[in-house]
Amino acid sequence: MSKIDKLSVQGIRSFGGSRETISFYTPLTLIVGYNGSGKTTIIECLKYATTGEQPPNSKGGAFVHDPKLCGEKEVLAQVKLAFTSTSGHKCVSTRSLQLTVKKNSRSLKTLEGSLVYNNNGERTVISSRVAQMDEFIPRELGVSRAILDYVIFCHQDESLWPMSEPAALKKQFDQIFEAMRYTKAIDNLKVLRKKQGEELAKLKIFEEQDRINKEKGDRAEKRSMALQNDIEESREKCNALTLEMEQLQEQIREKHEQANSYLNIVNDLKFKRDQLTYREGSIADIKMTLEELSEDDEYLENALAQYEERMARYGEEANENKAQYAELQKDLNQSRRELSTKLAEQGKHQSDKDKYERQLQSRMQLVRDAAELHGFRGYDGDLKDAQIKTFNERIQKLLAEKKRDLDRAQKENARELDEATSVITDLEGRKATTTQNRVFAKQRMGAIDKRTNVLQMDINRLDIDEGAKAILDNQFEDVESRLKKANESLAHADFDNQLQRENEKLWQLETENEKLGRELMECTRLASERAQLDLRKKELSDRRRKLETLTNTWKPKLDVHVGTAWQTDTLEAQFNDALKRQNKVVADARQKRDLARDKQQKVDFKLKSAKDVGAKKTDESQRCRSAVVAALQAVRDGATIDDYEEEVKMHEEDVETYTTDISLCLRSHRVKGKNHKPQ
C-alpha cells in the first residue's frame, strides 16, 4: 500500500526562502490555520509534486513566492515529496522552479527534477531527462493521474466539476474510471473479429486447395509405391553387378601388382647396368687424370697418413676461424646495439639541454619584463643566479606588501559597506514610517473631505428662518452656559488623572499582551523545533539503519581492502591509507611496466638486428643454393637442390671406391716390386 510521508516546501506562494517541512500521519492528518496561512498551498504542492501540474490561475509565476516581498530579482522554488510506493520502496520526488523578475516582465522556468528510489538500501537517482516523472510517480503510488487531479488533490477552484456540462462530466468520469481502456478493447475486438472473418475466408479457400492437393498426393503416393518396387528390383541387380565388378577389380589389382614387381626387377637391373657403366667410365677417367707415383709403399703410406693429419689440422683451423668469426660477429652486434643506445641517450640529453637553455632564456626574459614593469633596475643584461634569487626576494616582498594593502583595502571596504548598509537600513525604516504616515494622512484627509461635503450639503439644505434663528440663539446661549458649568465640574472632577491612570492600565495590559504574544511565538517556535527534532531523530534512525545495511553489504569487500579492525568513524582515514597503499602498488607496477617496456624495446631492437642478419643469411643461403644447383646441373642435367645429398653420397662412395682401388693398386705395385728385387 502506498503512503505519503513528508512534504518539504520552499519558495512557493506564502512560503519564503526558508524550507518548511510537514509530516503526514495515519489514519488522518488535519491541517488547520487562518486564512492565507498556506493550507491550500500544501494541497497545490502535493498535486504539483505528484502530477507536475501547477494550480489554476498561476500564470506568470503566481505559484512561486513573489520576489518583491523578499527584495530579490530571482526566487528559487522547490517542492520535495517523500512517499512509499506500492511495492514498499522509499521514494523522494524533487521538483524545482525559478522565477526571474526583470524591468517589465516575469519569466518562470522549470528546472530539472529528480526522483530518489531506495531499493533495500540501494539508492538510485532518476532525473526528469531519463524518465517521465509525471507518469512514473502515479504508477508508483498505485493511483491514476485522473484520480489525483479530480479526487485526491482537487483544487478548491475546480471542486465544482461534478456540476459541469454532461459532455465534460462524462469525459472526466471516463478518465477517473479509465473507461477508455474498455472502449478501446471493444473497438479492438471488433477489428479483430473482422480480421478473423477475413482470415476464415482465406482458410476456407486454402482448405479447398489442400483437398485438391491431397487427392493429387494420394495418386502420386500410389505411383511412388510402384516406382519404389521397380527401384528395389533395380537395386538388387545393381548389387549383383557391383559384387561381380569388385571380383574383377581384385583380379586386376593382383595383375597390376605382378606387373609392378616385374617392372621393379627390370628397373633395378637397368640401374645396376647403368651404375656399372658409370663406374667403369669413372675408373677410366681417373686413370687418365691420375699420375702413378714411383715411390715405394712406405713413402706413399707416410704421405697418405700425413695427408689425413693435414686435412684434420685444416679442419680444426677452419672450425677455430668459424668460432672466432661468430664471436667477432656477436661483439659487433653488441657494439652496434650499444652505439644505437648511446646515440639515443645523446639525442635525449641534447634535447634536455636545448629545453633547459630555452627555459633559462624565457626566465631571463620574464625577469626583465617584470623588472621593467615594477621599476627594478640592474636587470637589463645577462642575469646570474644570484641576481635571479635577489629578484625573487624583492618580488616576494612586493607581493607581501600588496597582500597587506589588499587586506587593508578589503577591511576598509567591508567597514564602509557595513556603515552604508546600516544607513540604508535606517533610511528604509524611516521611509517605511513616512510612507505609512502619508497613507494615514491621506486617509484622514479623505475622511475630512467627505465630512466637509456632507456638512456643506446639510448647510445647503438648511432653510433659514429669523424666528427660528432667535430661538436657536437662545438655545445656543443656554447650551453655552451649561457647557461652561460642565467644564467647571470637569475641572473639579480631575478626569485627566483618571484618564492617565486608565492609560497606564491600558499600557500595562498591552505590555502583558506583548509578553503573552512573545511567549506564544516562543511556544510555537519550540513546537516547531520539537517537530524538527523528532524529524531529525527519525532521519538519524533511518540513516543508522541504512548505515547498518550498507555496512553488512560492503563489510566483506571492506575487510579485504581495509582490514577487519575498521570502524565507521575511522573508515575514511583507513580507506585513504589503503588507497595510498594501492596507489603505491600501482606506481610500482607502472615502474615495472616501464622497465619491461624498455626491455621490450631493447629486445625489439635485437630482434630487428637478428631479422636483418637473418635476411642477409637468407640471401647468402640463396646464393649458395644457386651455386650448389649450378654445380649439380654441371654434373647432372635437370638436377635440383634435393639431389645434393644424393650426389655427395655418390661422390663419397666413389671416393671410397677410388681410395680402395688406389690402395689395391699400391699394394699390387708393392708386391710386384718385391717380386722384381731378387732378380
Buried (B, 14 or more C-beta within 10 A) or exposed (E): EBEBBBBBBBBBBEBBEEEBBBBBEEEEEEEEEEEEEBBBBBBBBBBBBBBBBBBEEBEEBBBBBBBEEEEBEEBBBBBBBBBBBEEEBBBBBBBBBBBBBEEEEBEBEEBEBBBBBBEEEEEEEBEBEEBEBBEBBBEBBEBBBBBBBBEBBBBEEEEEBEEEEEEEEEBBBBBBEEEEEEEEEEEEEEEEEEEEEEEEEEEEEEEEEEEEEEEEEEEEEEEEEEEEEEEEEEEEEEEEEEEEEEEEEEEEEEEEEEEEEEEEEEEEEEEEEEEEEEBEEEBEEBEEEEEEEEEEBEEBBEEEEEEEEEEEEEEEEEEEEEEEEEEEEEEEBEEEBEEEEEEEEEEEEEEEEEEEEEEEEEEBEEBBEBBEEEEBEEBEEEBEEEBBEBBEEBBEEEEEEEEEEEEEEEEEEEEEEEEEEEEEEEEEEEEEEEEEEEEEEEEEEEEEEEEEEEEEEEEEEEEEEEEEEEEEEEEEEEEEEEEEEEEEEEEEEEEEEEEEEEEEEEEEEEEEEEEEEEEEEEEEEEEEEEEEEEBEEEEEEEEEEBEEEBEEEEEEEBEEBBEEEBEEEEEEEBBEEBEEEEEEEEEEEEEEEEEEEEEEEEEEBEEEBEEEEEEEEEEEEEEEEEEBBEEBEEEEEEBEEEBBEEBEEBEEEBEEBBEEEBEEEBEEBBEEEEEEEEE
